[in-house]
Amino acid sequence: MLEQPILLASQNAGKLAELRALFAQSGLALERYTSKVTPITFSAEGNDYGQNATNKALQVAEFTSLPVLGDDSGIELAAFPDEFGVHTARTLAQQLLPANKYLLSRLQGISNRQITLHSYLVLRLGSQLIQAHGQLTAQVALQEQGTLSGGFDRLVYLPQLGKTLAQLSATVRSQYSHRGRAVAELVRQL
Ligand SMILES: O=c1[nH]c(=O)c2ncn([C@@H]3O[C@H](COP(=O)(O)OP(=O)(O)OP(=O)(O)O)[C@@H](O)[C@H]3O)c2[nH]1
């Protein structure tokens, strides 16, 4: 197992908080990359989640020998198969509404509320690139529910549990969430 902290190559504070808690469950320390490296301007994302995550990790790894993690995430809505996906961050950034309100407004009156969330992780460790993917297919709730986590978690409803991700304890949530599953797959490879 790793002795050194892992640096997260991301500018997204919510992503850092979520991934840090998930790695902590395996006894691994995750820090924002700017704790050790001067902030960089990341290159624009392309059309492949794995490549985007790799690029984030490699751009920070140029300046440190510590392990560096990159993540690229996104959602798919069954009702809008040609939207979102690897472009999720860029699509949401263009909207006036906050992300969850925007998704609810797009799904108003639509019966197919299936959502699939993806997280692609790439860990640059020495000369290795270790990759992992996690995904979760669920339903978009009719309104935000739950306070135990934020972001999409308040909308992601698991019919088999009758709860959103934000209504689950962190330990249970990590077994279902796209990032929880990706972290588990990554840790299995260490
Ligand atoms: O998995 C998620 N769980 C959530 O609860 C959530 N809430 C919002 N989002 C959006 O999903 C996109 C990820 O994009 P992304 O991986 O390119 O990251 P990012 O651009 O925000 O940061 P960086 O890591 O690239 O610096 C961004 O639009 C996020 O705002 C979430 N994603």
The ligand as an SDF file (V2000), in Angstrom:
LIG
                    3D

 32 34  0  0  0  0  0  0  0  0999 V2000
  -19.7880   12.9490  -10.3250 O   0  0  0  0  0  0  0  0  0  0  0  0
  -20.3950   13.9690  -10.0100 C   0  0  0  0  0  0  0  0  0  0  0  0
  -21.0930   13.9810   -8.8460 N   0  0  0  0  0  0  0  0  0  0  0  0
  -21.7770   15.0550   -8.4620 C   0  0  0  0  0  0  0  0  0  0  0  0
  -22.4040   15.0130   -7.4220 O   0  0  0  0  0  0  0  0  0  0  0  0
  -21.7410   16.1820   -9.3280 C   0  0  0  0  0  0  0  0  0  0  0  0
  -22.3030   17.3590   -9.2490 N   0  0  0  0  0  0  0  0  0  0  0  0
  -21.9420   18.0130  -10.3350 C   0  0  0  0  0  0  0  0  0  0  0  0
  -21.1650   17.2780  -11.1190 N   0  0  0  0  0  0  0  0  0  0  0  0
  -20.6410   17.6950  -12.3780 C   0  0  0  0  0  0  0  0  0  0  0  0
  -20.0300   16.6610  -13.1550 O   0  0  0  0  0  0  0  0  0  0  0  0
  -19.0070   17.2120  -13.9370 C   0  0  0  0  0  0  0  0  0  0  0  0
  -17.6620   16.5460  -13.7140 C   0  0  0  0  0  0  0  0  0  0  0  0
  -16.7350   17.0570  -14.6230 O   0  0  0  0  0  0  0  0  0  0  0  0
  -15.1670   16.8240  -14.5610 P   0  0  0  0  0  0  0  0  0  0  0  0
  -14.8900   15.4340  -14.1090 O   0  0  0  0  0  0  0  0  0  0  0  0
  -14.5990   17.2820  -15.8350 O   0  0  0  0  0  0  0  0  0  0  0  0
  -14.6950   17.7570  -13.3760 O   0  0  0  0  0  0  0  0  0  0  0  0
  -14.5180   19.3210  -13.2460 P   0  0  0  0  0  0  0  0  0  0  0  0
  -14.3420   19.9520  -14.5900 O   0  0  0  0  0  0  0  0  0  0  0  0
  -15.5970   19.8490  -12.4020 O   0  0  0  0  0  0  0  0  0  0  0  0
  -13.1350   19.4210  -12.4300 O   0  0  0  0  0  0  0  0  0  0  0  0
  -11.6470   18.9210  -12.8260 P   0  0  0  0  0  0  0  0  0  0  0  0
  -11.3870   17.7000  -12.0010 O   0  0  0  0  0  0  0  0  0  0  0  0
  -11.6390   18.6170  -14.2820 O   0  0  0  0  0  0  0  0  0  0  0  0
  -10.7480   20.0520  -12.4480 O   0  0  0  0  0  0  0  0  0  0  0  0
  -18.9210   18.6640  -13.5010 C   0  0  0  0  0  0  0  0  0  0  0  0
  -19.7650   19.4230  -14.3210 O   0  0  0  0  0  0  0  0  0  0  0  0
  -19.5030   18.6260  -12.1440 C   0  0  0  0  0  0  0  0  0  0  0  0
  -19.9600   19.8790  -11.7250 O   0  0  0  0  0  0  0  0  0  0  0  0
  -21.0200   16.1330  -10.4890 C   0  0  0  0  0  0  0  0  0  0  0  0
  -20.3530   15.0400  -10.8370 N   0  0  0  0  0  0  0  0  0  0  0  0
  1  2  2  0
  2  3  1  0
  2 32  1  0
  3  4  1  0
  4  5  2  0
  4  6  1  0
  6  7  1  0
  6 31  2  0
  7  8  2  0
  8  9  1  0
  9 10  1  0
  9 31  1  0
 10 11  1  0
 10 29  1  0
 11 12  1  0
 12 13  1  0
 12 27  1  0
 13 14  1  0
 14 15  1  0
 15 16  2  0
 15 17  1  0
 15 18  1  0
 18 19  1  0
 19 20  2  0
 19 21  1  0
 19 22  1  0
 22 23  1  0
 23 24  2  0
 23 25  1  0
 23 26  1  0
 27 28  1  0
 27 29  1  0
 29 30  1  0
 31 32  1  0
M  END
$$$$
